[in-house]
Amino acid sequence: MADKIYRMYGIEMAVELLRPKAKWEIHNDHFSRWDDTRPCPTMEEVLETMEKIKDFEDSVETIWLDEQIEGIKKEEEKLKKAFN
C-alpha cells in the first residue's frame, strides 16, 4: 500500500497526551471550551505534539491485511459522506 494510514495522528490524541482526560472543544483552531483545572495548551503545543505523533507513526512499519485496509476505506467514505 502506497499511502500511510495514520491511526493516532490528530488533535484529539495530541490534546489527550498533553492533558489526559481534559474536557474541551475546539473551533476554528482555538479552544472554545476548556473545562479542566490545568492550563489550556496552546495551538503551537498541540501542533508540535501532532508532528511528534506523525513522526512516531512514520517510524513504524505497519503491515495491514487487505480486509483491514478495505474496512478503513469504507469508514473514510462514510465520514466523507457525512461531512458533505
N, C-alpha and C positions, 0 to 999 in steps of 0.2 A: 504494500500500500504506500502510495507516494506522500499523502498528506498525514501529518502528525495529528493524532487525536488527543486533545488536551482534556483531561478529566478533572484536574484540580485548579486550573488557571481561571481566575475570575475575582471580582470584587468581593463576593461572599466569603470565599476561602481566605483572601488576604485579610479582611476585617476579623474573621474568626481567629486567625493566627495572631493578629495584633492585640485583639481584645476578646478573648474567648467568652462566648455566651452573652455578649452585649446585645441589647435590643436597639435597632437602628433602622432608618430608612434613608435612601439616597435619591436625589432628584437633580437632574442636570449637573452632574459632577460635584455636588455638595451634599452634605448630610442635612436632610430636612428634619430628622428626628434623631436624637441621641439620648437614650434612656439608660444611662449607666453612670456609676459614680467615678469611673476612670475618665481621664480626658479623651475627647474625641480625636481619633487620628487625623492627620492632615491628608489631603488627597495625594500629596507627594509621598507620604509614608505608604499609603495604600498602593500607589503605582509602583513604587520601588519593591514592595513585597510581592506584587503580582509578577514583576520581572524575575525575581528570585524563584518563584514557583515555576514559571515557564522554563527558566534555565535548568531547574532540577528535572522537570519532566523531559526536557530535551536530552538530558544526560542518561535517561533510562531507555533501553531498547525494549519497548513493549512489543510482544507478539500477540496479535489478535486473531481469533478464529473468524472465519468468513461469516458465520452466523452472528457473531458479536458485532462485526462491522455493519452488517445489514440492519441489525437492531438499532444501532446508534444512528444510522442514516434515517431510519423510519422516525425515530424520536426527533431528530433535527427537522425533518419535514413537517411534523406535527407542530413544532414550535414556530416554524416559518409561517405556516397557515394561520396559526393563532394570532400572530402579530400583523398579518396583512388584512 
